[in-house]
Amino acid sequence: MQFQQTFNPNIIQEIEKNYIKNNIPDIAIGDSIRMGLLIQEGNKERIQYAEGVVIAKHNAHLNTTITIRKIMQGIGVERVYLIHSPRIQNIQITRRSKVRRAKLYYLRDRSGKATRLKQRFT
C-alpha cells in the first residue's frame, strides 16, 4: 500500500487570516503612536495607553511586531508589541517623522533634544 500525502502550502496563511486585524493604520519607523492595551487587574479589565516612538518593526504576517521607545522618569524604556494581539484595542498615529533608516537604535545613545526627529507632513 502506498499512501499519498497531500499538503496545502497555504494552510498557515488560511489559519492566520482569521486572526489578522484589518483596522490597523500603516505604521512606519519614526512614527509617534498611542496604543490602547487591555490590562487585566483582578477580575476587571481596563484600557491603558502606551505612547512612544516606533524604533523598529518586524514584518511577519500575524507575528508582526513593533518596538516602542519612550522616556519614563528619565530612563529610556523599550517594549516590543505584537500588532495583531487581541490585547491591543486601538492604535493612533500622533506624529509622523522623516527618517532615513530602517531601525532607530541610535536613539538609545541620545538624550534630551538630540532625540527629536523631523516631522513629516503628509
C-alpha atoms as an extended CHARMM CRD file, in Angstrom:
* protein
*
       122  EXT
         1         1  MET       CA              0.0000000000        0.0000000000        0.0000000000  PROA      1               0.0000000000
         2         2  GLN       CA              1.2160000000        3.3610000000       -0.8940000000  PROA      2               0.0000000000
         3         3  PHE       CA             -0.0420000000        6.4180000000        0.9650000000  PROA      3               0.0000000000
         4         4  GLN       CA             -0.3050000000        9.6990000000       -0.8140000000  PROA      4               0.0000000000
         5         5  GLN       CA              0.1600000000       12.7240000000        1.3690000000  PROA      5               0.0000000000
         6         6  THR       CA             -1.3700000000       15.9790000000        0.2250000000  PROA      6               0.0000000000
         7         7  PHE       CA             -0.1350000000       19.1500000000        1.8420000000  PROA      7               0.0000000000
         8         8  ASN       CA             -1.5240000000       22.5940000000        1.1870000000  PROA      8               0.0000000000
         9         9  PRO       CA              1.3820000000       25.0800000000        1.4700000000  PROA      9               0.0000000000
        10        10  ASN       CA             -1.0270000000       27.9450000000        2.1560000000  PROA      10              0.0000000000
        11        11  ILE       CA             -2.6710000000       26.3150000000        5.1530000000  PROA      11              0.0000000000
        12        12  ILE       CA             -0.8190000000       28.5500000000        7.6090000000  PROA      12              0.0000000000
        13        13  GLN       CA             -1.9580000000       31.7090000000        5.8190000000  PROA      13              0.0000000000
        14        14  GLU       CA             -5.5450000000       30.4340000000        5.8280000000  PROA      14              0.0000000000
        15        15  ILE       CA             -5.4540000000       29.8710000000        9.5790000000  PROA      15              0.0000000000
        16        16  GLU       CA             -3.7440000000       33.2180000000       10.2760000000  PROA      16              0.0000000000
        17        17  LYS       CA             -6.2940000000       35.0500000000        8.1350000000  PROA      17              0.0000000000
        18        18  ASN       CA             -8.8940000000       34.6550000000       10.8960000000  PROA      18              0.0000000000
        19        19  TYR       CA             -6.7170000000       36.4510000000       13.4550000000  PROA      19              0.0000000000
        20        20  ILE       CA             -5.2340000000       39.3130000000       11.4210000000  PROA      20              0.0000000000
        21        21  LYS       CA             -6.6800000000       42.7330000000       12.2770000000  PROA      21              0.0000000000
        22        22  ASN       CA             -7.7690000000       44.9260000000        9.3840000000  PROA      22              0.0000000000
        23        23  ASN       CA             -8.2270000000       48.2080000000       11.2630000000  PROA      23              0.0000000000
        24        24  ILE       CA             -4.5240000000       48.8220000000       11.9360000000  PROA      24              0.0000000000
        25        25  PRO       CA             -3.0840000000       52.0220000000       10.4520000000  PROA      25              0.0000000000
        26        26  ASP       CA              0.0490000000       51.9610000000        8.3050000000  PROA      26              0.0000000000
        27        27  ILE       CA              2.7710000000       52.2050000000       10.9520000000  PROA      27              0.0000000000
        28        28  ALA       CA              6.2030000000       53.3510000000        9.8040000000  PROA      28              0.0000000000
        29        29  ILE       CA              9.5300000000       53.6980000000       11.5560000000  PROA      29              0.0000000000
        30        30  GLY       CA              9.7880000000       57.0250000000       13.3710000000  PROA      30              0.0000000000
        31        31  ASP       CA              6.0580000000       57.4020000000       13.9810000000  PROA      31              0.0000000000
        32        32  SER       CA              4.9050000000       58.5220000000       17.4090000000  PROA      32              0.0000000000
        33        33  ILE       CA              1.9740000000       56.3390000000       18.3150000000  PROA      33              0.0000000000
        34        34  ARG       CA             -0.5240000000       55.8940000000       21.1100000000  PROA      34              0.0000000000
        35        35  MET       CA             -1.9290000000       52.4150000000       21.5900000000  PROA      35              0.0000000000
        36        36  GLY       CA             -4.6100000000       51.2110000000       23.9460000000  PROA      36              0.0000000000
        37        37  LEU       CA             -3.7330000000       47.9950000000       25.7360000000  PROA      37              0.0000000000
        38        38  LEU       CA             -6.2540000000       45.8530000000       27.5650000000  PROA      38              0.0000000000
        39        39  ILE       CA             -4.9430000000       45.3440000000       31.1110000000  PROA      39              0.0000000000
        40        40  GLN       CA             -6.4760000000       42.8460000000       33.4970000000  PROA      40              0.0000000000
        41        41  GLU       CA             -6.4310000000       43.7060000000       37.2020000000  PROA      41              0.0000000000
        42        42  GLY       CA             -8.0450000000       41.0100000000       39.2730000000  PROA      42              0.0000000000
        43        43  ASN       CA            -11.3870000000       40.3470000000       37.6180000000  PROA      43              0.0000000000
        44        44  LYS       CA            -11.6370000000       43.7960000000       35.9920000000  PROA      44              0.0000000000
        45        45  GLU       CA            -10.2870000000       44.9030000000       32.6390000000  PROA      45              0.0000000000
        46        46  ARG       CA             -9.3250000000       48.4210000000       31.6450000000  PROA      46              0.0000000000
        47        47  ILE       CA             -7.5370000000       50.1410000000       28.7780000000  PROA      47              0.0000000000
        48        48  GLN       CA             -4.1020000000       51.5630000000       29.4900000000  PROA      48              0.0000000000
        49        49  TYR       CA             -2.4740000000       53.7830000000       26.8830000000  PROA      49              0.0000000000
        50        50  ALA       CA              1.1690000000       53.4450000000       25.9070000000  PROA      50              0.0000000000
        51        51  GLU       CA              2.8770000000       56.1910000000       23.9130000000  PROA      51              0.0000000000
        52        52  GLY       CA              6.2570000000       56.2930000000       22.2400000000  PROA      52              0.0000000000
        53        53  VAL       CA              8.3090000000       56.3270000000       19.0650000000  PROA      53              0.0000000000
        54        54  VAL       CA              8.4710000000       53.2800000000       16.8170000000  PROA      54              0.0000000000
        55        55  ILE       CA             12.1780000000       52.4510000000       16.5470000000  PROA      55              0.0000000000
        56        56  ALA       CA             11.8780000000       49.0290000000       14.9040000000  PROA      56              0.0000000000
        57        57  LYS       CA              9.3560000000       46.9450000000       13.0110000000  PROA      57              0.0000000000
        58        58  HSD       CA              9.4790000000       43.2530000000       12.2170000000  PROA      58              0.0000000000
        59        59  ASN       CA              7.0670000000       42.1960000000        9.4750000000  PROA      59              0.0000000000
        60        60  ALA       CA              5.9450000000       38.5730000000        9.7460000000  PROA      60              0.0000000000
        61        61  HSD       CA              2.2280000000       38.4390000000        8.8460000000  PROA      61              0.0000000000
        62        62  LEU       CA              0.4560000000       37.5120000000       12.0870000000  PROA      62              0.0000000000
        63        63  ASN       CA              3.6520000000       37.8220000000       14.1310000000  PROA      63              0.0000000000
        64        64  THR       CA              4.3640000000       41.4230000000       13.1140000000  PROA      64              0.0000000000
        65        65  THR       CA              5.9410000000       43.3140000000       15.9970000000  PROA      65              0.0000000000
        66        66  ILE       CA              6.9180000000       46.9000000000       16.6720000000  PROA      66              0.0000000000
        67        67  THR       CA              9.3640000000       48.2120000000       19.2550000000  PROA      67              0.0000000000
        68        68  ILE       CA              8.2390000000       51.3380000000       21.0780000000  PROA      68              0.0000000000
        69        69  ARG       CA             10.6550000000       53.6050000000       22.9390000000  PROA      69              0.0000000000
        70        70  LYS       CA              9.6940000000       56.2400000000       25.4620000000  PROA      70              0.0000000000
        71        71  ILE       CA             11.3050000000       58.0730000000       28.3480000000  PROA      71              0.0000000000
        72        72  MET       CA              9.8100000000       57.4050000000       31.7780000000  PROA      72              0.0000000000
        73        73  GLN       CA             11.1830000000       59.2810000000       34.7790000000  PROA      73              0.0000000000
        74        74  GLY       CA             14.4480000000       59.9800000000       32.9870000000  PROA      74              0.0000000000
        75        75  ILE       CA             15.0200000000       56.3720000000       31.9360000000  PROA      75              0.0000000000
        76        76  GLY       CA             14.5620000000       55.0540000000       28.4070000000  PROA      76              0.0000000000
        77        77  VAL       CA             12.0850000000       52.1760000000       28.2000000000  PROA      77              0.0000000000
        78        78  GLU       CA             11.5940000000       49.9370000000       25.1720000000  PROA      78              0.0000000000
        79        79  ARG       CA              8.8880000000       47.3810000000       24.7170000000  PROA      79              0.0000000000
        80        80  VAL       CA              8.0040000000       45.0150000000       21.8930000000  PROA      80              0.0000000000
        81        81  TYR       CA              4.3180000000       44.6800000000       20.9950000000  PROA      81              0.0000000000
        82        82  LEU       CA              2.5510000000       42.1650000000       18.7660000000  PROA      82              0.0000000000
        83        83  ILE       CA              0.3980000000       44.3010000000       16.4840000000  PROA      83              0.0000000000
        84        84  HSD       CA             -2.2960000000       41.6800000000       15.8880000000  PROA      84              0.0000000000
        85        85  SER       CA             -2.6110000000       40.7500000000       19.5620000000  PROA      85              0.0000000000
        86        86  PRO       CA             -6.1500000000       40.6670000000       20.9490000000  PROA      86              0.0000000000
        87        87  ARG       CA             -4.8480000000       42.7090000000       23.9090000000  PROA      87              0.0000000000
        88        88  ILE       CA             -4.2900000000       45.7540000000       21.6740000000  PROA      88              0.0000000000
        89        89  GLN       CA             -7.5580000000       47.6390000000       21.3320000000  PROA      89              0.0000000000
        90        90  ASN       CA             -6.5880000000       50.5770000000       19.1130000000  PROA      90              0.0000000000
        91        91  ILE       CA             -3.5680000000       52.2930000000       17.6080000000  PROA      91              0.0000000000
        92        92  GLN       CA             -3.4140000000       56.0010000000       16.8020000000  PROA      92              0.0000000000
        93        93  ILE       CA             -0.5660000000       57.7080000000       14.9890000000  PROA      93              0.0000000000
        94        94  THR       CA              0.0130000000       61.0570000000       16.6760000000  PROA      94              0.0000000000
        95        95  ARG       CA              3.0100000000       62.2290000000       14.6320000000  PROA      95              0.0000000000
        96        96  ARG       CA              4.9170000000       61.0380000000       11.5900000000  PROA      96              0.0000000000
        97        97  SER       CA              8.6520000000       61.6160000000       11.3090000000  PROA      97              0.0000000000
        98        98  LYS       CA             11.0440000000       61.7190000000        8.3970000000  PROA      98              0.0000000000
        99        99  VAL       CA             13.7480000000       59.0940000000        8.8870000000  PROA      99              0.0000000000
       100       100  ARG       CA             16.3040000000       57.5040000000        6.5900000000  PROA      100             0.0000000000
       101       101  ARG       CA             16.9600000000       54.2900000000        8.4690000000  PROA      101             0.0000000000
       102       102  ALA       CA             15.0560000000       51.0770000000        8.9990000000  PROA      102             0.0000000000
       103       103  LYS       CA             15.9680000000       50.8150000000       12.7000000000  PROA      103             0.0000000000
       104       104  LEU       CA             16.3930000000       53.8060000000       15.0130000000  PROA      104             0.0000000000
       105       105  TYR       CA             18.6040000000       52.1290000000       17.5960000000  PROA      105             0.0000000000
       106       106  TYR       CA             20.8820000000       55.1760000000       17.6410000000  PROA      106             0.0000000000
       107       107  LEU       CA             18.2330000000       56.9590000000       19.7450000000  PROA      107             0.0000000000
       108       108  ARG       CA             19.3250000000       54.7980000000       22.6910000000  PROA      108             0.0000000000
       109       109  ASP       CA             22.5680000000       56.7310000000       22.9890000000  PROA      109             0.0000000000
       110       110  ARG       CA             20.9270000000       60.1550000000       22.8260000000  PROA      110             0.0000000000
       111       111  SER       CA             19.0170000000       62.1510000000       25.3750000000  PROA      111             0.0000000000
       112       112  GLY       CA             17.0360000000       65.3520000000       25.5360000000  PROA      112             0.0000000000
       113       113  LYS       CA             16.7070000000       67.4360000000       22.3870000000  PROA      113             0.0000000000
       114       114  ALA       CA             19.0310000000       65.1190000000       20.4650000000  PROA      114             0.0000000000
       115       115  THR       CA             16.2430000000       62.5430000000       20.2830000000  PROA      115             0.0000000000
       116       116  ARG       CA             13.9690000000       64.8060000000       18.2330000000  PROA      116             0.0000000000
       117       117  LEU       CA             13.0280000000       63.6700000000       14.7440000000  PROA      117             0.0000000000
       118       118  LYS       CA             11.9570000000       65.9100000000       11.8650000000  PROA      118             0.0000000000
       119       119  GLN       CA              8.2190000000       65.8660000000       11.3320000000  PROA      119             0.0000000000
       120       120  ARG       CA              6.8680000000       64.5620000000        8.0450000000  PROA      120             0.0000000000
       121       121  PHE       CA              3.7320000000       66.2000000000        6.7310000000  PROA      121             0.0000000000
       122       122  THR       CA              1.5050000000       64.0390000000        4.5620000000  PROA      122             0.0000000000
